[in-house]
Amino acid sequence: MSTSSVLKATVLAFAVAAGASVHAQGTPINAAAFDALVAQGPVADAATIASNKWASKIKQADALRLGATQTSNLFSMLNEKDGKIRGFDAGLAQMLTRYILGDASKYKFTQVTSSTREQVLINDQVDMVLATYSITPARAEKISFAGPYYSSQAGVLVKSNNKAIQSYNDLAGKRTATQAGSTGPAILAQFAPKATVQEFQTHQEALDALRQGRVEAYVTDYTLLLNVLSQGTGEAQLAGAPFGPQDPYGIGLPKGSDGVAFVNAFLKKIEADGTWAKLWTVSIGQRTGSTNVPTPPAIQ
């Protein structure tokens, strides 16, 4: 398939899964629209803040300590020209910062990986982690989750010239990358138990291994793979449709924190007033050609 065909097929697969139509792909984020939307987000009143210990601590510090990433094209990507991070996760984090502090820029950023997300919360290095963070029972034993605010499934990424792997059913005996500390290893154990799994610490390391031919496939969240394809290099393509159980993304908080109720109330507020849908459209929909906004998952 040509580069154009690969990208169109990829976007079509995503759009079909989301029940959407397709009209474009590979569109850069509309920075002005994103910034304007964040700047219009709600601000909590003093009584709402005062009634919550987690929010009050952030208010007193005059900064929200955020664990996140800055390399996820659709969810949280640093623009090196203006120094701003934009994307669906970044928008939620900045809106929540504004909701508590009245200023979306008052957050202190800490880079996290799949393997460090729980630890930075346990060590009180951050107030929350917002980084396409799947809610799992094992993680919920160590930390608390607000949400979910989004859901995904797993996907298989291969080089664009790979004809041998058409879906996860073809991974037996194949060198397959995934991220350590993510849901990838468990999904592979269930759906492709005969794959030769190699775990990498970061998304970028797994991608590099695929590009360099050290692995033949990369299995991770489907939405993270869309990040790769939305950059339009033409080096890779999705093998088959999304698979496996729905993967709910949550916002990580310290274990037992009353911040869960506070953040859930915030999420319900922006879902009800249409802000969630607008953020999805500017961060993901307009960039992947999907015109129908998905329904947010039910908040637990």
Backbone hydrogen bonds in HBPLUS format (Angstrom, degrees):
<---DONOR---> <-ACCEPTOR-->    atom                        ^
c    i                          cat <-CA-CA->   ^        H-A-AA   ^      H-
h    n   atom  resd res      DA  || num        DHA   H-A  angle D-A-AA Bond
n    s   type  num  typ     dist DA aas  dist angle  dist       angle   num
A0006-VAL N   A0002-SER O   2.87 MM   4  6.11 158.9  1.92 155.1 160.8     1
A0007-LEU N   A0003-THR O   3.05 MM   4  6.29 166.5  2.07 153.5 156.2     2
A0008-LYS N   A0004-SER O   2.92 MM   4  6.13 162.7  1.95 150.1 155.5     3
A0009-ALA N   A0005-SER O   2.86 MM   4  5.96 160.9  1.89 149.1 154.4     4
A0010-THR N   A0006-VAL O   2.92 MM   4  6.09 153.4  1.99 145.8 153.7     5
A0011-VAL N   A0007-LEU O   2.92 MM   4  6.15 167.7  1.93 155.2 157.4     6
A0012-LEU N   A0008-LYS O   2.88 MM   4  6.01 156.8  1.93 145.3 152.5     7
A0013-ALA N   A0009-ALA O   2.91 MM   4  6.13 157.2  1.96 146.8 152.1     8
A0014-PHE N   A0010-THR O   3.11 MM   4  6.42 158.1  2.16 149.8 155.2     9
A0015-ALA N   A0011-VAL O   2.80 MM   4  6.02 164.0  1.83 153.5 158.6    10
A0016-VAL N   A0012-LEU O   2.80 MM   4  5.96 163.9  1.83 157.4 160.8    11
A0017-ALA N   A0013-ALA O   3.09 MM   4  6.21 159.8  2.13 141.0 146.7    12
A0018-ALA N   A0014-PHE O   2.95 MM   4  6.22 140.8  2.11 143.7 155.0    13
A0018-ALA N   A0015-ALA O   3.11 MM   3  4.99 121.9  2.46  90.7 105.5    14
A0019-GLY N   A0015-ALA O   2.80 MM   4  5.84 104.2  2.39 135.9 154.9    15
A0020-ALA N   A0015-ALA O   2.62 MM   5  4.61 176.5  1.62 142.5 142.6    16
A0019-GLY N   A0016-VAL O   3.05 MM   3  4.87 153.5  2.13  97.6 105.9    17
A0034-PHE N   A0030-ASN O   2.92 MM   4  6.16 160.6  1.96 157.7 164.1    18
A0035-ASP N   A0031-ALA O   2.88 MM   4  6.02 171.5  1.88 154.2 156.4    19
A0036-ALA N   A0032-ALA O   2.98 MM   4  6.07 155.6  2.04 143.0 149.9    20
A0037-LEU N   A0033-ALA O   3.00 MM   4  6.13 154.2  2.07 143.5 150.2    21
A0038-VAL N   A0034-PHE O   3.05 MM   4  6.34 165.3  2.07 156.8 160.0    22
A0039-ALA N   A0035-ASP O   3.00 MM   4  6.14 156.3  2.06 144.0 150.8    23
A0040-GLN N   A0036-ALA O   3.13 MM   4  6.30 122.1  2.48 135.9 149.3    24
A0040-GLN N   A0037-LEU O   3.10 MM   3  5.19 143.9  2.24  99.3 110.0    25
A0041-GLY N   A0038-VAL O   3.13 MM   3  5.32 165.9  2.15 110.7 114.1    26
A0044-ALA N   A0099-TYR O   2.83 MM  55  5.23 164.2  1.85 131.4 136.8    27
A0048-THR N   A0045-ASP O   3.13 MM   3  5.47 121.8  2.48 104.6 118.2    28
A0049-ILE N   A0045-ASP O   3.23 MM   4  6.60 159.4  2.27 154.8 160.4    29
A0050-ALA N   A0046-ALA O   2.89 MM   4  6.05 167.8  1.90 153.3 157.1    30
A0051-SER N   A0047-ALA O   3.10 MM   4  6.14 137.0  2.29 140.8 149.8    31
A0052-ASN N   A0049-ILE O   3.10 MM   3  5.64 165.6  2.13 120.2 123.0    32
A0056-SER N   A0052-ASN O   2.92 MM   4  5.97 153.9  1.98 147.7 156.1    33
A0057-LYS N   A0053-LYS O   2.98 MM   4  6.13 151.9  2.06 148.1 154.0    34
A0058-ILE N   A0054-TRP O   3.34 MM   4  6.66 155.7  2.41 143.9 149.6    35
A0059-LYS N   A0055-ALA O   2.88 MM   4  6.13 159.2  1.93 150.9 157.3    36
A0060-GLN N   A0056-SER O   2.89 MM   4  6.05 157.3  1.94 147.7 153.3    37
A0061-ALA N   A0057-LYS O   3.07 MM   4  6.26 151.7  2.15 141.3 148.8    38
A0062-ASP N   A0058-ILE O   2.91 MM   4  6.00 122.6  2.25 138.9 154.4    39
A0062-ASP N   A0059-LYS O   3.16 MM   3  4.94 137.7  2.34  91.9 104.1    40
A0064-LEU N   A0106-LYS O   2.99 MM  42  6.47 156.5  2.05 143.1 149.2    41
A0108-LYS N   A0064-LEU O   2.80 MM  44  6.07 153.7  1.87 140.2 147.4    42
A0127-ASP N   A0065-ARG O   2.74 MM  62  5.09 159.5  1.78 132.4 139.3    43
A0128-MET N   A0065-ARG O   3.39 MM  63  6.85 149.3  2.49 164.8 169.5    44
A0066-LEU N   A0108-LYS O   2.80 MM  42  5.79 152.2  1.88 146.5 156.1    45
A0110-THR N   A0066-LEU O   2.77 MM  44  5.99 141.4  1.92 167.2 170.2    46
A0067-GLY N   A0128-MET O   2.82 MM  61  6.03 161.3  1.86 158.2 162.3    47
A0130-LEU N   A0067-GLY O   2.93 MM  63  6.31 153.9  2.00 174.2 176.4    48
A0068-ALA N   A0110-THR O   2.98 MM  42  6.24 159.5  2.02 158.0 164.0    49
A0112-VAL N   A0068-ALA O   2.94 MM  44  5.54 144.2  2.07 147.7 152.0    50
A0078-LEU N   A0070-GLN O   3.03 MM   8  5.00 160.3  2.07 127.1 120.8    51
A0072-SER N   A0076-SER O   2.96 MM   4  4.85 153.2  2.03 133.9 127.0    52
A0075-PHE N   A0072-SER O   3.04 MM   3  5.30 122.2  2.39 104.4 120.2    53
A0076-SER N   A0072-SER O   2.67 MM   4  4.85 155.1  1.73 138.2 146.7    54
A0088-PHE N   A0074-LEU O   3.02 MM  14  6.49 160.4  2.06 136.2 136.4    55
A0089-ASP N   A0075-PHE O   2.91 MM  14  4.91 117.7  2.31 112.1 129.7    56
A0090-ALA N   A0075-PHE O   3.01 MM  15  6.40 161.0  2.05 170.6 169.1    57
A0077-MET N   A0086-ARG O   2.82 MM   9  5.42 170.3  1.83 152.9 153.9    58
A0086-ARG N   A0077-MET O   2.99 MM   9  5.42 161.3  2.03 141.4 141.3    59
A0079-ASN N   A0084-LYS O   2.80 MM   5  5.44 162.2  1.83 152.5 158.3    60
A0083-GLY N   A0079-ASN O   2.71 MM   4  5.44 132.3  1.94 155.0 170.4    61
A0091-GLY N   A0087-GLY O   2.79 MM   4  5.85 151.5  1.87 148.0 155.7    62
A0092-LEU N   A0088-PHE O   3.12 MM   4  6.42 158.7  2.17 147.5 152.4    63
A0093-ALA N   A0089-ASP O   2.94 MM   4  6.22 165.5  1.96 156.6 160.5    64
A0094-GLN N   A0090-ALA O   2.92 MM   4  6.07 160.7  1.95 149.2 154.4    65
A0095-MET N   A0091-GLY O   2.86 MM   4  5.97 155.7  1.92 147.9 155.0    66
A0096-LEU N   A0092-LEU O   2.88 MM   4  6.05 154.2  1.95 148.8 155.7    67
A0097-THR N   A0093-ALA O   2.95 MM   4  6.16 149.9  2.04 141.0 149.7    68
A0098-ARG N   A0094-GLN O   2.94 MM   4  6.19 155.9  2.00 143.4 149.7    69
A0099-TYR N   A0095-MET O   2.80 MM   4  6.01 150.4  1.88 142.3 151.4    70
A0100-ILE N   A0096-LEU O   3.10 MM   4  6.34 147.1  2.21 144.4 150.8    71
A0101-LEU N   A0097-THR O   2.80 MM   4  5.84 169.7  1.81 157.2 160.8    72
A0102-GLY N   A0098-ARG O   2.69 MM   4  4.35 143.6  1.82 124.8 129.2    73
A0106-LYS N   A0103-ASP O   3.25 MM   3  5.85 172.6  2.26 121.0 123.1    74
A0116-THR N   A0113-THR O   3.16 MM   3  5.29 148.5  2.26 103.9 112.7    75
A0120-VAL N   A0116-THR O   3.14 MM   4  6.32 160.5  2.18 164.9 167.0    76
A0121-LEU N   A0118-GLU O   3.12 MM   3  5.41 130.4  2.38 102.8 115.8    77
A0122-ILE N   A0118-GLU O   2.93 MM   4  6.22 163.0  1.96 155.9 161.4    78
A0123-ASN N   A0119-GLN O   2.85 MM   4  5.92 156.1  1.90 150.9 156.7    79
A0125-GLN N   A0120-VAL O   2.84 MM   5  5.05 155.6  1.90 159.2 164.1    80
A0124-ASP N   A0121-LEU O   3.10 MM   3  5.06 161.0  2.13 104.8 109.8    81
A0129-VAL N   A0252-GLY O   2.90 MM 123  4.76 150.7  1.98 130.2 136.8    82
A0252-GLY N   A0129-VAL O   2.88 MM 123  4.76 142.2  2.02 151.5 149.8    83
A0250-GLY N   A0133-TYR O   2.74 MM 117  5.60 167.8  1.75 162.3 158.7    84
A0135-ILE N   A0248-PRO O   2.84 MM 113  5.81 159.1  1.88 164.1 168.0    85
A0140-ALA N   A0136-THR O   2.94 MM   4  6.12 156.6  1.99 152.8 160.4    86
A0141-GLU N   A0138-ALA O   3.32 MM   3  5.43 152.6  2.40  98.2 106.1    87
A0142-LYS N   A0139-ARG O   2.89 MM   3  5.43 149.2  1.99 114.0 123.0    88
A0143-ILE N   A0139-ARG O   3.00 MM   4  6.23 156.6  2.06 157.0 164.6    89
A0144-SER N   A0253-LEU O   2.95 MM 109  5.11 171.6  1.96 149.4 149.5    90
A0253-LEU N   A0144-SER O   2.77 MM 109  5.11 158.5  1.81 157.3 155.8    91
A0146-ALA N   A0251-ILE O   2.92 MM 105  5.02 160.6  1.96 139.6 145.4    92
A0251-ILE N   A0146-ALA O   2.93 MM 105  5.02 162.0  1.96 137.7 143.7    93
A0300-GLN N   A0147-GLY O   2.92 MM 153  6.13 154.4  1.98 129.2 133.6    94
A0149-TYR N   A0249-TYR O   2.97 MM 100  6.03 149.4  2.06 161.0 170.9    95
A0249-TYR N   A0150-TYR O   2.76 MM  99  5.22 173.7  1.77 147.9 149.7    96
A0152-SER N   A0247-ASP O   2.90 MM  95  4.84 147.5  2.01 119.5 129.5    97
A0247-ASP N   A0152-SER O   2.47 MM  95  4.84 162.3  1.50 154.1 155.3    98
A0222-TYR N   A0153-GLN O   2.76 MM  69  5.65 169.9  1.77 153.3 152.2    99
A0154-ALA N   A0243-PHE O   3.02 MM  89  5.35 158.9  2.07 167.9 161.7   100
A0243-PHE N   A0154-ALA O   2.94 MM  89  5.35 156.3  2.00 140.6 148.2   101
A0155-GLY N   A0220-THR O   2.91 MM  65  5.85 148.0  2.01 164.3 171.8   102
A0220-THR N   A0155-GLY O   3.37 MM  65  5.85 146.3  2.49 145.7 154.8   103
A0239-ALA N   A0156-VAL O   2.83 MM  83  5.36 164.1  1.86 150.4 154.0   104
A0157-LEU N   A0218-TYR O   2.84 MM  61  5.05 163.3  1.87 144.9 150.7   105
A0218-TYR N   A0157-LEU O   2.87 MM  61  5.05 143.7  2.00 143.2 152.4   106
A0158-VAL N   A0237-GLN O   2.97 MM  79  5.63 168.7  1.98 166.2 169.6   107
A0237-GLN N   A0158-VAL O   2.85 MM  79  5.63 156.0  1.91 159.4 165.2   108
A0162-ASN N   A0159-LYS O   2.96 MM   3  5.44 166.3  1.98 123.7 125.3   109
A0160-SER N   A0235-GLU O   2.89 MM  75  5.52 159.2  1.94 128.8 127.7   110
A0170-ASP N   A0167-SER O   3.05 MM   3  5.73 168.9  2.06 120.8 124.5   111
A0171-LEU N   A0168-TYR O   3.30 MM   3  5.48 161.7  2.34 116.2 115.0   112
A0174-LYS N   A0171-LEU O   2.89 MM   3  5.07 163.4  1.92 129.2 131.0   113
A0173-GLY N   A0194-LYS O   2.81 MM  21  5.88 170.5  1.82 126.6 127.9   114
A0196-THR N   A0174-LYS O   2.95 MM  22  5.59 155.3  2.01 135.6 141.0   115
A0216-GLU N   A0175-ARG O   2.69 MM  41  5.36 160.5  1.73 144.3 150.7   116
A0217-ALA N   A0175-ARG O   3.29 MM  42  6.68 137.9  2.48 152.0 156.2   117
A0176-THR N   A0196-THR O   2.81 MM  20  5.81 166.3  1.82 145.4 149.2   118
A0198-GLN N   A0176-THR O   2.83 MM  22  5.96 159.4  1.88 151.5 151.8   119
A0177-ALA N   A0217-ALA O   2.76 MM  40  6.10 168.9  1.77 153.9 151.1   120
A0219-VAL N   A0177-ALA O   2.90 MM  42  6.22 165.6  1.92 165.1 161.2   121
A0178-THR N   A0198-GLN O   3.11 MM  20  6.46 135.9  2.31 153.9 155.1   122
A0200-PHE N   A0178-THR O   2.87 MM  22  6.21 154.1  1.94 155.3 164.0   123
A0182-SER N   A0179-GLN O   3.25 MM   3  5.49 157.4  2.30 125.3 125.1   124
A0180-ALA N   A0200-PHE O   2.75 MM  20  5.51 163.5  1.77 141.9 147.0   125
A0187-ILE N   A0183-THR O   3.09 MM   4  6.30 158.6  2.13 156.6 163.4   126
A0188-LEU N   A0184-GLY O   2.90 MM   4  6.10 162.0  1.93 161.6 166.2   127
A0189-ALA N   A0185-PRO O   2.96 MM   4  6.14 153.9  2.02 143.4 150.9   128
A0190-GLN N   A0186-ALA O   3.11 MM   4  6.31 141.7  2.26 139.5 148.7   129
A0191-PHE N   A0187-ILE O   2.84 MM   4  5.98 170.4  1.85 157.4 160.2   130
A0192-ALA N   A0188-LEU O   2.75 MM   4  4.81 148.8  1.85 128.7 137.4   131
A0195-ALA N   A0192-ALA O   3.05 MM   3  5.60 166.9  2.07 123.8 125.5   132
A0206-ALA N   A0202-THR O   3.21 MM   4  6.53 154.4  2.28 145.6 152.0   133
A0207-LEU N   A0203-HIS O   2.98 MM   4  6.29 157.1  2.04 150.4 157.1   134
A0208-ASP N   A0204-GLN O   2.85 MM   4  6.08 160.0  1.89 151.7 157.1   135
A0209-ALA N   A0205-GLU O   3.04 MM   4  6.23 153.5  2.12 141.7 148.5   136
A0210-LEU N   A0206-ALA O   3.10 MM   4  6.40 149.9  2.19 144.0 151.7   137
A0211-ARG N   A0207-LEU O   2.89 MM   4  6.18 166.7  1.91 157.7 161.0   138
A0212-GLN N   A0208-ASP O   2.90 MM   4  5.99 151.4  1.98 148.0 155.5   139
A0214-ARG N   A0209-ALA O   2.86 MM   5  5.02 133.4  2.08 156.3 160.1   140
A0215-VAL N   A0209-ALA O   3.33 MM   6  5.77 140.5  2.50 124.2 120.0   141
A0213-GLY N   A0210-LEU O   3.13 MM   3  5.15 156.8  2.19 102.5 109.7   142
A0224-LEU N   A0221-ASP O   3.07 MM   3  5.36 127.4  2.36 103.4 116.5   143
A0225-LEU N   A0221-ASP O   3.22 MM   4  6.63 147.4  2.33 146.6 155.9   144
A0225-LEU N   A0222-TYR O   3.10 MM   3  5.10 120.3  2.48  93.3 108.3   145
A0226-LEU N   A0222-TYR O   2.97 MM   4  6.35 142.5  2.11 144.3 155.2   146
A0227-ASN N   A0223-THR O   3.19 MM   4  6.51 138.0  2.38 134.2 144.4   147
A0228-VAL N   A0225-LEU O   3.07 MM   3  5.18 118.5  2.46  96.7 110.5   148
A0229-LEU N   A0225-LEU O   3.18 MM   4  6.57 162.6  2.21 150.9 154.2   149
A0230-SER N   A0226-LEU O   2.77 MM   4  5.84 145.3  1.89 149.9 159.1   150
A0231-GLN N   A0228-VAL O   3.22 MM   3  5.66 154.5  2.29 106.8 114.2   151
A0232-GLY N   A0229-LEU O   3.03 MM   3  5.40 158.1  2.08 108.9 115.9   152
A0257-SER N   A0254-PRO O   3.03 MM   3  5.47 156.8  2.08 142.7 139.9   153
A0260-VAL N   A0257-SER O   3.43 MM   3  6.23 174.8  2.43 115.7 116.5   154
A0263-VAL N   A0259-GLY O   2.77 MM   4  5.92 171.7  1.78 159.3 160.6   155
A0264-ASN N   A0260-VAL O   2.89 MM   4  6.00 160.5  1.93 150.0 156.2   156
A0265-ALA N   A0261-ALA O   3.00 MM   4  6.12 152.3  2.07 141.6 148.7   157
A0266-PHE N   A0262-PHE O   3.06 MM   4  6.38 150.5  2.15 143.8 152.2   158
A0267-LEU N   A0263-VAL O   2.84 MM   4  6.16 161.3  1.88 154.7 159.3   159
A0268-LYS N   A0264-ASN O   2.93 MM   4  6.14 163.4  1.96 150.8 154.8   160
A0269-LYS N   A0265-ALA O   3.01 MM   4  6.15 147.2  2.13 138.7 147.8   161
A0270-ILE N   A0266-PHE O   3.02 MM   4  6.39 161.1  2.06 158.1 161.0   162
A0271-GLU N   A0267-LEU O   2.95 MM   4  6.09 142.4  2.09 146.3 157.1   163
A0272-ALA N   A0268-LYS O   2.95 MM   4  6.01 157.1  2.01 142.7 148.8   164
A0273-ASP N   A0269-LYS O   3.05 MM   4  6.26 152.3  2.13 148.0 154.9   165
A0275-THR N   A0270-ILE O   2.97 MM   5  4.93 110.6  2.47 140.5 155.6   166
A0276-TRP N   A0270-ILE O   2.92 MM   6  5.46 165.1  1.94 131.1 129.7   167
A0278-LYS N   A0274-GLY O   3.10 MM   4  6.36 155.6  2.16 146.9 153.9   168
A0279-LEU N   A0275-THR O   2.85 MM   4  6.10 157.4  1.91 154.8 160.9   169
A0280-TRP N   A0276-TRP O   2.92 MM   4  6.18 159.6  1.96 152.3 157.8   170
A0281-THR N   A0277-ALA O   2.99 MM   4  6.16 157.0  2.04 145.0 151.4   171
A0282-VAL N   A0278-LYS O   3.06 MM   4  6.31 165.2  2.08 152.1 154.5   172
A0283-SER N   A0279-LEU O   2.95 MM   4  5.91 155.4  2.01 148.3 155.6   173
A0284-ILE N   A0280-TRP O   2.79 MM   4  5.38 158.6  1.84 142.7 149.5   174
A0285-GLY N   A0280-TRP O   2.88 MM   5  6.09 162.9  1.91 141.4 146.7   175
A0286-GLN N   A0281-THR O   2.74 MM   5  5.63 169.2  1.75 158.9 156.7   176
A0287-ARG N   A0284-ILE O   3.12 MM   3  5.26 131.5  2.36 100.9 114.5   177
A0288-THR N   A0284-ILE O   2.98 MM   4  6.08 128.2  2.26 153.9 166.7   178
A0288-THR N   A0285-GLY O   3.35 MM   3  5.47 146.0  2.48 101.0 109.8   179
A0289-GLY N   A0285-GLY O   3.01 MM   4  5.82 122.6  2.35 147.3 159.1   180
A0290-SER N   A0285-GLY O   3.05 MM   5  4.69 129.0  2.32 136.8 140.1   181
